[in-house]
Amino acid sequence: QVADFQQKNNALLTIHFADSNGVAEECVRRFGMRETKLLDKFGLLNERTLLSHVLHVTRKEIQRLVEAKVGIAHLPTSNSIHKSGVFNYPEFAAFGGADRIALGTDSVVSKNRLDLLTEAFQTRITHLPDFTVYYEDLFKMMTVNGARVLGEEKLGRIAPGYKADIAFWKLRDRGFIPFDENDPKTLVGNIISHGGRNIRDLMINGRFVISNR
């Protein structure tokens, strides 16, 4: 019924998925199969499904999730605070699924600020020193990837025809210095490392809702 509704209405389905060993074991006990196979059986592995956490999955399951192009909300702070496990970003990236991974906070139940920049920093340090999630990939997880997994084709970029949802920062701020004017990645690294404090202006759909702080 859910799959039928999803297809008829082009609806987005979002659920917590494999967020603990207990959940994974209960799924097998109750349905005789793991969560990935269960969703696949009922036609719910597709581009309009957004899964949160996705921690306790096998390599074969990761490959299937990437093939199905499901969206993934990576919630690194929540995973750490609740000791739920570690998201296997390197394996997803190896299978070519990095562009379907976005960042989230898991709501104020898990932290006291709905801030994707701190989630980006948490993602970076979670995987070091064994694996480096590059700043440019973290930036995509906060912007275009988020829009992609939500099916929002006109968000996530600053480009003609896109909605102007833009946050502005003052670059002459100690949190951004030093940076290389010819290498935007240095700015992205600074804004993630220092939490992007002191946002100056905020535009939503072309209209300023915050101006000059």
FILUMDREN-183094 format. One line per field, with one value per residue (C-alpha): x, y, z. Coordinates in steps of 0.05 Angstrom, whole numbers, always signed. Each point is the difference from the previous one (the first is absolute). Layout:
FILUMDREN-183094
X [X; ...] .
Y [Y; ...] .
Z [Z; ...] .
end
This chain:
FILUMDREN-183094
X [+0; +57; +36; -64; -13; +73; -3; -68; +16; +75; +4; +63; +5; +48; +14; +54; +38; +50; +14; +18; +19; -64; -43; +37; -9; -74; -13; +30; -39; -66; +5; +54; +44; +42; -28; +32; -32; -66; -6; +24; -54; -55; +28; +24; +73; -2; +19; -60; +20; +44; +32; +29; +61; +13; +53; -7; +2; +44; +45; -50; -57; +40; +10; -76; -18; +47; -28; -71; +20; -33; +14; +39; -3; +67; -8; +71; -11; -62; +36; +57; -42; -45; +58; -40; +59; +40; -27; +43; +11; +63; -37; -59; +49; +38; -65; -14; -54; +30; -45; -62; +25; -23; +10; -51; -3; -53; -37; +9; -11; +73; +32; -19; +13; -25; +66; +27; +69; +14; -26; +49; +57; -23; -1; +71; +29; -40; +37; +70; +55; -20; -42; -6; -68; +23; -28; -29; -39; -25; -23; -40; -31; -26; -25; -12; -2; -53; -42; +11; -24; -61; -17; +7; +28; +2; +40; +71; +38; +11; -19; -51; -69; +14; -34; +44; +9; +67; +37; +53; +61; +49; +66; +42; -11; +53; -36; +13; +71; +45; -32; +23; -43; +17; -21; -72; +13; +40; -61; -44; +50; +1; -75; -8; +58; -22; -75; -17; -16; -24; -44; -11; -60; -50; -41; -58; -29; +30; -24; +45; -27; +64; +40; +65; -10] .
Y [+0; +48; -16; +10; +68; +20; -15; +31; +65; +4; +2; +1; -56; +13; -50; -18; -60; -49; +49; -53; -74; -11; +27; -42; -63; +14; +9; -69; -31; +31; -5; -51; +49; +62; +71; +10; -64; +17; +68; -30; -53; +52; +46; +54; +5; +58; +73; +25; -37; +36; -42; +28; -29; -63; -26; -75; -24; -49; +15; -35; +42; +64; -20; -12; +66; +37; -36; +18; +74; +8; +65; -3; +49; -7; +21; -4; +38; -41; -64; +19; +25; -61; -48; -28; -16; +32; +13; -35; +60; -29; -61; +40; +46; -60; -26; +69; +21; +64; +46; -29; +14; +63; +26; +5; +12; -51; +59; +33; -67; -14; +69; +71; +32; -16; +17; -37; +32; -35; -65; +9; +9; -61; -40; +22; -19; -65; -33; +27; -23; -61; +37; +73; +28; +61; +69; +7; -66; +25; +64; -41; -40; +65; +29; -35; -71; +22; +29; -62; -51; +43; +4; +76; +14; +76; +1; -13; +44; +73; -2; +30; -30; -22; +27; +50; -32; +30; +11; +55; +4; +56; -25; +51; -41; -37; -65; +6; +25; -21; -22; -3; +44; -45; -64; -1; -65; +38; +42; -62; -32; +61; +6; -73; -1; +63; -12; +59; +46; +71; -10; +69; -7; -54; -2; -49; -5; +67; +38; +22; -25; +21; +60; +25; -49] .
Z [+0; +17; -65; -40; +34; -11; -74; -14; +37; -11; +76; +42; +52; +57; +56; +50; -26; +31; +56; +51; +4; +39; -57; -51; +42; +14; -75; -13; +58; -23; -75; -13; -38; +9; -11; -68; -28; +34; -33; -66; +4; +6; -54; +47; -21; -49; -10; +40; +63; +51; +54; +65; +36; -43; +49; +6; -72; -36; -59; -46; +29; -12; -72; -8; +33; -47; -61; +21; +7; +67; +37; +65; +58; +36; +74; +29; +65; +18; -16; +46; +58; +0; -13; -58; -45; -57; -69; -52; -45; -32; -25; -27; -36; -28; -31; -31; +49; +28; -40; +35; +71; +35; +71; +56; +75; +22; +31; +68; +33; -15; +3; +19; -68; -69; -32; -61; +5; +66; -31; -57; +50; +39; -65; -15; +67; +7; -57; +12; -2; -41; -52; -21; -19; -39; +14; -70; +11; +67; -33; -51; +56; +30; -66; -66; +30; +50; -56; -43; +52; +15; -74; +0; -69; +9; +65; +20; -49; -16; -74; -49; +11; +72; +62; +34; +68; +20; +66; +2; +45; +13; -27; +39; +63; +40; -13; -75; +1; -33; -65; -73; -44; -59; +35; +26; +37; +51; +17; +4; +46; +45; +4; +19; +49; +36; -2; -45; +58; -11; -60; -29; -47; -17; -64; -10; -70; -19; +61; +57; +67; +37; -20; +30; +58] .
end
